Amino acid sequence: MNRRYSIGQMAEAGNCKVQTIRYYEQIGLLPEPERSEGNQRIYHQNHLDRLGFVRHSRELGFSLDRIREILAISDDPSHSCEEVDQIARSHLQEVESKIKRLQSMRMELKRMINQCAGNQVADCRIIEILSDHSLCLSGTHSSQ
């Protein structure tokens, strides 16, 4: 039997908010559901599966555009997964780059905190370093 879900049941089963489901529909990540005679959305297992895919992809940091690309590819089961592999590899490179920047930021923050004597603001090493990026050990912690 093909179970039917209301939007509230979908949100609960998908561990998200109703607004999230509406948004995913609006931007084309979820297909339009059928409607009841009272114009209420009626979802099926395929909607819930796709919502789970999108949610898990978001948890792994994939952008909505990348998710859209992967979904478009996955909608054609005979399509080669080479493109999906490339998208995942590219995302991994981005994640590794972010990790590197975060590690650099952590190291710089620890250094600033350790250099602060905790006396007066006029002598605060943290404020001094935050005011002059050239005093940092590394420029790799930039957010770009």
C-alpha positions as CSV (number, residue, x, y, z in Angstrom):
1,M,0.0,0.0,0.0
2,N,1.3,3.4,-0.9
3,R,1.1,5.4,2.3
4,R,0.0,9.0,2.1
5,Y,1.5,11.8,4.1
6,S,0.2,15.3,5.0
7,I,2.7,18.1,5.0
8,G,2.9,17.9,8.8
9,Q,3.5,14.1,8.7
10,M,6.2,14.7,6.1
11,A,7.9,17.3,8.2
12,E,7.8,15.0,11.2
13,A,9.1,12.0,9.3
14,G,11.7,14.1,7.5
15,N,12.8,15.8,10.8
16,C,12.3,19.3,9.3
17,K,9.8,22.1,9.3
18,V,6.8,22.5,7.1
19,Q,8.3,25.7,5.7
20,T,11.4,23.7,4.6
21,I,9.3,21.3,2.6
22,R,7.4,24.2,1.0
23,Y,10.7,25.9,0.2
24,Y,12.2,22.7,-1.4
25,E,9.1,22.4,-3.5
26,Q,9.3,26.0,-4.5
27,I,12.9,25.7,-5.7
28,G,12.3,22.4,-7.4
29,L,14.1,20.0,-5.2
30,L,10.9,18.2,-4.3
31,P,8.3,17.5,-6.9
32,E,4.9,19.0,-6.6
33,P,2.6,16.7,-4.6
34,E,-0.9,15.8,-5.7
35,R,-3.7,17.7,-3.9
36,S,-6.8,16.6,-2.1
37,E,-10.2,17.8,-3.0
38,G,-9.7,20.3,-0.2
39,N,-6.4,21.4,-1.9
40,Q,-4.2,19.9,0.8
41,R,-0.8,18.5,-0.3
42,I,-0.7,14.7,-0.4
43,Y,2.8,13.1,-0.3
44,H,4.0,9.6,-0.9
45,Q,7.1,7.5,0.0
46,N,9.0,8.9,-3.1
47,H,8.6,12.4,-1.7
48,L,9.8,11.3,1.8
49,D,12.8,9.5,0.2
50,R,13.7,12.5,-1.8
51,L,13.4,14.8,1.2
52,G,15.7,12.4,3.1
53,F,18.2,12.7,0.3
54,V,18.1,16.4,0.3
55,R,18.3,16.7,4.1
56,H,21.3,14.3,4.3
57,S,23.0,16.1,1.5
58,R,22.6,19.4,3.3
59,E,23.9,17.8,6.5
60,L,27.1,16.9,4.6
61,G,27.4,20.5,3.4
62,F,26.3,20.2,-0.2
63,S,24.9,23.4,-1.7
64,L,21.3,23.5,-3.0
65,D,22.7,23.9,-6.5
66,R,24.9,20.8,-6.1
67,I,22.0,18.8,-4.7
68,R,19.9,19.9,-7.7
69,E,22.6,18.7,-10.0
70,I,22.9,15.3,-8.3
71,L,19.1,14.9,-8.3
72,A,18.9,15.7,-12.0
73,I,21.5,13.0,-12.7
74,S,19.9,10.5,-10.3
75,D,16.5,11.0,-12.1
76,D,18.1,9.1,-15.0
77,P,19.1,5.7,-13.6
78,S,21.0,4.8,-16.8
79,H,23.2,7.9,-16.4
80,S,26.9,7.3,-15.5
81,C,27.7,8.2,-11.9
82,E,31.0,9.8,-13.0
83,E,29.4,13.3,-12.7
84,V,28.2,12.6,-9.2
85,D,31.6,11.3,-8.3
86,Q,33.1,14.6,-9.6
87,I,30.7,16.7,-7.7
88,A,31.4,14.8,-4.5
89,R,35.2,15.0,-5.0
90,S,34.9,18.8,-5.6
91,H,32.9,19.1,-2.4
92,L,35.4,17.1,-0.5
93,Q,38.2,19.5,-1.7
94,E,36.1,22.4,-0.5
95,V,35.6,20.8,2.9
96,E,39.3,20.0,3.3
97,S,40.1,23.6,2.4
98,K,37.7,24.8,5.1
99,I,39.1,22.5,7.6
100,K,42.6,23.8,6.9
101,R,41.4,27.4,7.4
102,L,39.6,26.4,10.6
103,Q,42.7,24.8,12.0
104,S,44.7,27.9,11.1
105,M,42.0,30.1,12.9
106,R,42.1,27.8,15.9
107,M,45.9,28.1,16.1
108,E,45.8,31.9,15.7
109,L,43.1,32.3,18.3
110,K,45.0,30.2,20.8
111,R,48.1,32.2,20.2
112,M,46.3,35.5,20.7
113,I,44.7,34.3,23.9
114,N,48.0,33.0,25.3
115,Q,49.7,36.3,24.5
116,C,47.1,38.3,26.3
117,A,48.2,39.3,29.9
118,G,44.7,40.1,30.9
119,N,45.6,43.5,32.2
120,Q,44.2,46.7,30.6
121,V,42.6,47.0,27.2
122,A,45.3,49.5,26.2
123,D,47.8,46.6,26.4
124,C,45.5,43.8,25.1
125,R,47.4,41.6,22.6
126,I,44.1,40.2,21.3
127,I,42.8,43.7,20.3
128,E,46.2,44.5,18.8
129,I,46.3,41.4,16.6
130,L,42.7,41.8,15.6
131,S,43.4,45.3,14.5
132,D,46.4,44.4,12.4
133,H,46.2,41.2,10.3
134,S,49.9,41.4,9.5
135,L,50.6,40.4,13.2
136,C,49.0,37.0,12.5
137,L,51.3,34.0,12.0
138,S,49.3,32.9,9.0
139,G,47.0,34.5,6.5
140,T,45.3,31.2,5.7
141,H,42.5,31.6,8.2
142,S,40.7,34.1,5.9
143,S,37.1,33.3,5.3
144,Q,37.5,33.3,1.6
